[in-house]
Amino acid sequence: MSHFSIGSKILSLSTLRQIHKKRLTLSPRSEEAISSCRQYLDQKLNKSSSPIYGINTGFGYLQNVIIPDDQLSQLQHNILLSHACGTGDLVPKDIIQWMLLLKIQSLSYGHSGVCLQTVERLILMYNEGILPVIYTQGSLGASGDLAPLAHLTLPLIGEGEVWINDHDIPVDTAIWLTQNDLEPLQLHAKEGLALINGTQFMTAYGVHILLNTERLSKWADTIGALSADVFNCRIDPFKPLSHAIRPHQGQQATASYLFQLLAGSQLIKQGNKQVQDPYSFRCMPQVHGASKDTLNYVRTIFETEINAVTDNPNIFPDDDQIISAGNFHGQPLALALDFLGIALAEWGAISERRTFQLISGQRDLPNFLVKNAGLNSGLMIPQYTAASIASENKQLATPASVDSIVSSNGQEDHVSMGANAATKCLRILNNVERILAIELLTAAQALTFRRPLKTSPELERLVETYREFVSHQPEDHYLANDIAGSIHFLKTHPIL
């Protein structure tokens, strides 16, 4: 397996996609920065007994409690234990892996005061597939993702549970340490705080979602093109002239892609067209495209964040300063995740409307796309399912970032709720995939009623492959399997 040197280059989403399965090493520059920062902090503590937040004081509301020198290590040990209070569902393993990588990246700049061996232990965990058990609930996205990051880093001090080598059942961290002749680390001043302060929970969710949206965006366009063709829509709304005079980037890209996908279709060349088509078909460039533009904006926010230092306080050895500020606050991510959730939900909302149109008995298609309707209900109820999921997405798309709640006895009086924005955004993403899978099931069924005419060569090949996963059924049958097969197809089949 090849290696990637952390600290050797600025990370982008495309870079993350490439290094996701590589082993990590620390660049010499990062090793030097981490060691120099730690040395500076130790010297600072030896020379002065002045209170420095979180280093020789309590945390949050307890900031004015001075901690004796002989208890500074215990202070950092305690903060991991006291803050590891997550609950709810388990965080997906892919996202935990991103959390580890992003925490390592943030610590690699040498502004956090951690010891080199601490970062090296995190890298060992990443490289060996040791994934801590983390829960989805517990973070306000304010002082960073305190509870999730405490669970992420508990194994450093021999606590918590971990998955080993992708096994399904987690084990106590002590088992992993014993099997590998490792000892728990004794944390030094500032280290525990550096580990749990940060935005790596929110950021990991955002990275995971953004890396999946490109695929989902293509599917939304492709399935929408097939639906438009089998619904006997016009090609005119996808011609470039209209989009040249309203040149939003996403709109133009969507129209161009739809126009190319439909090239060579026999259906699109038919003359018996309506004067205008419903918005869910005609306005795909405008609706899909607006979401694409949103994704591009959100991507810039996350590419800034994955290259940032987000713990507190920040240490600047060259400037002889230790600054307690608020880089851990998740507001940039909370707003971006809310915007992203809305953009994704719109793909699902317009897809469900196309499904509704296809089963409505219009344009020479039978009611519910089945022969002998009445005895057979056909695809009546999959549209119910899509509608239910689309409505759930509308509820999930309500912004989390407009909410706040006071914590830490009033010290943390405005929080971002970015962690909630992150977890519900992932739910929206998964829901959109299911809605699109139902639309594909419906559009493929509708195509059989257009024979012997064919859609475009590319779309015909797509449907032919799809039929290996979901076969055409002329009568009522168990549809849950068809929907599951359609979802599996979207997850596994390379997009056009």
Buried (B, 14 or more C-beta within 10 A) or exposed (E): EEEBBBBBEEBBBEBBEEBBEBEBBBBEBBBBBBEBBBEBBBEBBEEEEEBBBBBBBBBBEEBEEEBEEEEBBBBBBBBBBEBBEBEEEEBBBBBBBBBBBBBBBBBBBBBBBBBBBBBBBBBEBBBBBBBBBBBBBBBBBBBBBBBBBBBBBBBBBBBBBBBBEEEEEBBBBBEBBEEEEBEBBBBBBBBBBBBBBBBBBBBBBBBBBBBBBBBBBBBBBBBBBBBBBBBBBBBEBBBEEBBEEEEBEBBBBBBBBBBBBBEBBBBBEEEEBEEEBBEBBBBBBBBBBBBBBBBEEBBEBBBEBBBBBBBBBBBBBEEEEBEEEEBBBBBBBBBBBBBBBBBBBBBBBBBBBBBBBBBBEEBEBBBBBBEEBEEBEBBBEBBEBBBEBBEBBBEBBEBBBEBBEEBBEEEBEEBBBBBBBBBBBBBBBBBBBBBBBBBBBBBBBBBEEBEEBBBBEBBBEBBEEBEEBBEEBEEBEEBEEBBBBBBEBBEEBEEB
